[in-house]
């Protein structure tokens, strides 16, 4: 039994179906001869009986015409041409790529250079990446070449330290020392990765650069093994531990770096291209080290001292490439520090900065002292019971209710060797708090800090001048302002490309409190 719905007639057999109520599907009945004529294109150039000679533009049947369609693949440009009754796809050169007014192509050499550069770009660079990716690859090239060359020189120095190639060497002892130092390095790598896992997300640039410095220092330690051959196992183990820690950081942060460049969810392509770049750049570094060894192979004394001369130069270029490359990584994930920069810009200009602007302001912050140097620093976590807790904080905790997802209070901490007291603001998140609660609480805290900075409440080393009434009024007004701005802020953050569904927090920032209705 067929459905009575008129639209169901569209799916019936077209040979047996009746006309529908939609005019676009009602086709006139044509004979096979008329249908063949209606399907003919202007390629046939046959005059229809109903078309007058004045209305027909006569074109020779053997003429070649170019269609407005261009195909670009792997640096090659092809166009569609109509030649007689056939359609052909011919390789040519686009006007933008060097066709002159007279229609002649560039000479063979320029064409070869253009095709080679295009092929090299397709080989190293993914199809769809952010604009700063090419600059990042340039600095990566500098880093990988000199780092690879340094590793070759360090390996040669270690071979000389254990006596490989000399008659007095003991193969079994050398192999045992080599295996032992590798085992200690891998064990240290596991311990480091397990203890610092959250820092790979929240402090990616800082951890990556600091471990790169550690890797460079490990190369210097390996170069010292020929000078102190008796302490080979100790020096080699220390160097290998540092290298394994650096390697673990490089592997752990690699996916986040690649994701920041993948603008079309082509993470696999970006990762594959990164491996190609690493292999090619490292091979160039190996070639550089081989050429230097071949240049000084006739002078053994100069060849032995060559690593110590090249080490400071190569290490400088290596770290420079890493430092500059990290500047071109614009992470779209939210952390406490990035979110704080965004909210301050929002409060000041009512605009959300882009990931590139936040990355420039964030920097690497190698010592992690950017937030602590600020007036009224903000911290996410829990109150330290060992520190001096102001009476205001105890009042805030006593006034909590079951609807609160967080609470904001003040804390007095002692910083530096001189144990200087400094007031700050701490956000305590409740168990089950989501990203909306984190963003809202930090926005409210930024409003509070701005009010305190505007001299509405004079800052001292203690909070005795801040009455509970003042704090209650300040938190109430800032909470209303944060809730009013949350929808517009979230929309602008998404438009700028920020990932707002999650906020990455460190292990200390992930500590939550649990609310109990019954109080003892």
N, C-alpha and C positions, 0 to 999 in steps of 0.2 A: 504494500500500500504506500503510495507516494505521498510526500508531504504537501500540504496545501500552500506552503510558503511560496510566493512567486519567484523568489530568488533561487529556489531549488531547480527551476527550469533551466538555469544556466549550465547545470552539470549533467543534463540529459544528453542523449546522442544528438549531435548537431544535425544529422541527416533527417531525424524524425521529429525534432522539437519544433514547436510552433514559435511564432514571433513573440518576443518578450516585451515587457512594458518599458524597457530601457532602449532608447533609440540607437545607442552606440553598438548594441549587439544585434541590430536588425540589418542584415546585409542584403543588398539586392541580388536577385538571381541572375547569374551570368552564365552564358554558354562557355564551353571550353575554349572556343576561339577568341571570344572577348576577354576571357580571363587571361589567356596567354598574352594578349595585347596589353592588358593593364599592367602586367608584370614586367614588361619591357622597359629598360632604362634608356637614357639618352645615348648610351653607347651604341645602340643599333642604328640610330639616326634614320629611322624609317618614318616617313610622313604618314600620319593618320589621316583618314578620309575627312574628318571633321576639322582639321587644323589647316589654316590657309597658308600659302607660301610666304606671305609677308610676316606671319607670326613665327615662322620657323627659322632658327639660326643654324645655318649649314656649317658643320664642322667636318673636316676630312676624317675618314675612318681610320687612317694610319697616324693621326696626330697623338702626341704624348702630352698628357695634362697631369699636373701635380695636385694631389688632394691635400686638404688642410689638416693632415694627421701626421704626427712625428712620433717615432718610437726611439727611446733612448735606453740602451742597455750596455753596461760595462764600458762606458766611455764612447760607445759607438752610436751614431745618429743615423737613422734610416727613415725614409719617407715612402708613402704610397703613391704610385703613379698609375694612371690609366693609359694603356697603349693599345689602341685598337679596341678589341673586345675583351682584353685580359687586364687583370689587376696584378701589379708587380710591386714588390718591396725591395727598394734599392738602397745600398749604403751610400751615404753622402755626408756632407759636413754642414752643420747649421750655420746660419748667417752670423750668429753670435760667436761662433768658434773659428772664424777666419775666412769666410767667403767674401771676396771683394765685390765691387760693383760690377766687374766684368764677368763674374760667375766662376772665376778660376779658384781652385783650392790652394791652400798653402803648400809650400814645398814639402818634400818627404821628411826632412829632418825635423821641422817644427811639428809636423803631424805625429811623428814618432815620439817626440818629447811630450806632446799633449796626451797621447794615448797612454804613455808610460806613467805619467803622473796620475792620470785618472785610474789606471789599474792599481797603482800603489795605494791610492786613497781608498779604493774599494777593498784592498787586501787588509789594510790596517784599521780603517775607520768604519764603524757600523753605519747602517743606512740612516737611522733616525736616532740622533742623540742631541743633547743640549749644545748650545753655542760654545760653551767653555770647554768642551771635551778636547778639541784640537790643541788648545793651549796646555791642557793637562798632559796630553800625550807627548808634547815637546819636552816638558820638564821631566816626564818619566823616562824619556830617551836619555837625557843627561844623567839621571840617577842610575839607571840600570847599566849603562855602558861602563861608568867608572866603578860602580860597585862590583860588577863582574870581573873587571880587571884586577881590582884589589883582592878579590877572593882567590884568583889564580896565583898572585904573588904570595899571599899568605899560605896557600897550600904548598907551594914550593919551599917556603921557609920551614914549614913543619916537616917536610920530607928530609930536609937537610938536618933538622934537629934530631930526628930518630935514626939518622945515618943511612937512609936508603940510597943505594948507589955506591956505598963504600964497603970495603972488605971487612970492616970491623962490625958491621951491622948484624944484629940478630933478628931474623925474620919473625920468629915466634914472639919475642918480647915486643917488637914494634906492633905486631897485629893485636896483641893483648892490650897494650896501651891505647891503641886506636879504638878498639871495641869498647873498652871501659869508659873512655871519655864520651863516646856517643851514647852509651847507656845512661850515664849521669845527665847528659843534656836532655834526653827525651823524658826522663823522669821529672826533671825540673820544669820542662815544658808543660807536662800534665798538671803539676801543682800550680803553676802560674795561671794557666787557663781556667782552672776550677775556682781559684780565689779571686779572679778579676774579671769574671765573665760579663757582669753588668756594665763595667766601665767601657767595654767595646762599643756600646750603643750610646751612652750618655757623654762620653769624653773621647770620641773616636779620633779626632785630629791630634789631641794632646797625647793620647796613648800611642798612636802610630808614630808620631815624630820622636817621642822619648825613646821608644824601642828602636827606632832607626839610629838614634845617637848611640844607644847601647850596642847595636850591631856594628857600627863603625869602630867603637872602642874594642869590641871583640876581635876585629881584624888586627888592630894594633897589638893586642895581647898575643895573637898567633905569630905575628912577626917577631916577637921577642923570644920565641922558643929556641931558635938557633943560638942566641946569646946565652941562654941558660938551659942547656940540654938536659942537665940533671933534674930539672923541675918541669920536664916536658908534660908529664901526666897532669900535674897541678895546673899549669898554664893552659894547656889544651882543654882541660875540663871546664875551667872558668870561662874560656872563650866560647866553648860549645854550648854551655848553659845560656850565655847571653844571646848567642845566635838562635837557639831553639826558642827562646822567649820572643825574640823579634819575629821569627817565622810564624809562631802561633798567632801573634797579633796581626800579621799581614794576612794570614788566611781567614781569621775571624772577621776582620773588617772589610775584606775584599768585596763581599756581596753587597754591603751597604754602599760602598763607593760606586760599584757598577750600577746599582739601582738608582743612584742620584743622576746618572747620565742617561738612563733608559727612559726616554720620554714617551715611548709607544709600547710599553710593557715587553720590550725585546731584551729582557735580561740575559737570556741565553746567548744571543748574538753578541752583546757587549762583553760578556764573560769570555766567549770564544775568541773575540778579537784581542782581548787583554792578554790571553795566553800566547797568541801569535806575536804580539808586540814584545812580550817578555822574552820569548825564545830568540827572536831576531836581535833585540837590543843586547841581550846577554852574549850572543855569539859575536857581536861586534866588539864587546868588551874583551872576550877571549882572544879575538884577533889582535886587538891592541896590545894585550899582554904578551902574546907570542912575538909580535913584531919588536917589542922592546927587548925581549930576551934574545932574539936573533941579532939585534943590533949590538948587544954587549956580550955575545957568547965567547968572544976571544979573550975577554978580560974577566976572569973569574972573581977577582976581588971587587971590581966595579959592579959586576952582576949581583954579588951578595949584598952590597950596600944600596943597590937600586931601590928595593922596596921601602927602605927607611927615607929615601929622598922623595919618592913618589907618594908615600902614604899621606902626608898632610895636604898635598895638592889634590889628590884624587878624593880624599875624604871631604874636602871642602866643596868640591863640585857635586859629590854625591848628596851631601846634606842640603846643599842649595837647591838641587833638583827636587828633593823630597819636600822641602819647605815651600817652594813656589808652587809645586803641584798640588799640595794640600789646600792652598788658597783658592784654587779653581774648583774645588769640590763643594758644591752647594747642596747640603742635605735638606730634604723636605720633612724629615721627621722632627717631632717636637720633643725637646728636653726642657728641663727647668730653666737653664740659662737662655736658650733660644726663645722660649716662651716669655721670659722676663723682658728680653729686648723688644719682642713684638708688642707686648702690652704697654711698655713705656712709650713706644712710638705711637701707639693707638691713643693713649691718654693725651699725648702732647699735640698730635696733628690729626687725630681721628682717621688715620690711614694705617693699613697693615703693610709692613715692608715685605719685599720679595725675599725668597731664600738667598739670592745673591747679595742683597743688602745686609741681611742678618749675618751671612757668612763673613763678609768683610768686617763688620763690627765685632763679631765674636772672636775672630782670629784663632790662633792655636792655644793661647793661654797655657804655656808650658808648665808654669808653676802653680796653676789653679788658684791664683790669688785675685782674679778679677772681681769676684763677688764679695770677698771679704774686705776689700779696700773701700767699698762704697759706704756711704752714710746710711744707717739703718739697713744692714744686710738682711736678706730674706733667706730663710732656710726651711726646707720641708723635712719633716721627721717627727720626733717626739721630744718632749722636754727631758733634759739631762738631769736625773735626780742628784748627781754629784755637784752640779752647778747651783748657783744661788738663784732660787726661783722667786720672782717678785710676788708680792701679795696680790697684785692684779691678776696674775696668771691663775692663782688658786680660786679667785672670785669667778673668773671666766669658766673654769672647769666645773664649779659648783652650779652654775646657771645653765648647763647643757640640758637639752631636751632630746627626745627620741627622733625628732625630725631633722636634726642637724647632721649634715654629712661631713662636717669639719668644724674646727674652731681655730681662731687666730688669737695669739697672745704674744706677749713680750718675753724676752729672755736676756739675762745678763751673763755674758761669757768673758773669759780672760784669754787674750790672744798674745802671741809672741813670747819671747824669753822673759820679758819684763812683766808679763802677766798683767797687761793693761786691761782694765774692765771696759767692755763695750756693749752697748745696748743693741739688740737686734729684734727681728720679728720672726716668729716661727709659726708654720702652718702644720697643724696636726690633722691628718686625714683619718676618717673613720673606715672601718672594715667594710669593703664593698664599694668604696668610692670609685667612680668612673672618670673618664676624661673630662666630662662636662664639669664635674665637681672640682677637679684639679684646676682647670682653666678659670672657673669662676672664683675659686678661692685665691688664686694668684693675682687675678685682676683686682679683687677687693683689697688685697694686701698692697698692691701698687698704688691704689687710691689712698690707702692709709699712709703709706710712706710719703706720698706727695703732700698730703696735708701736714704731716709732721715736718717735712722739709720747708714748708711755707711759713715756718715760725708761728704757726697757730699754737703749738705747744713747744716750749723751749726744751731743747735736748740737753740732758745732763748725763752724768755717769750712773745715776739711779733713776728709777721711775717714780720716786716719791711725789714729784710735782704733777703726775698724771693721776687725776682722781678717777674713781670708778664711773662717775657720771660722764666725765669727758670721754673715757674710753667707750662706754656704751653708746654715746651719741656718735662718735667717730665710726665705730663698727656698723652701727645701724644705717647711717647715711651711705657709707661705702658699699654695703651689701645691696642696697636698693640700686645704686648706680651700676654695680656689676651685673645685676640681673637685667636691668634695662638694656645694657650694651651687649649682652651675651649673644643674642640672635644675629644682630648686625655684624658683630665681630666674627662669629663663626662663619658667616656667609663670605665675608671678605677674605678670611684666611683660606677658605676653599678655593676662591677665585684666584688667589696668588699661588696656588699649588701646594699648600701645606697639608699634611696628612693629620687630620684632627681626630681621627677615631681612637688614637692611642697617644699617650704621653709617656715617653721613656724616662724612667726614674732609676736612680742608683739603688744599691742595697739599703743604704741608710734612709733614703727617701721613700722606700717602699714600706717602712714600718707603719702600722696602723694601730688605732686604738679601738677597743670594743666597748660599746655603751651598755651599761647595766641599769635597769630600771630601779632595782632595789639597792639602796645605799645602806652600808653598815654604820 
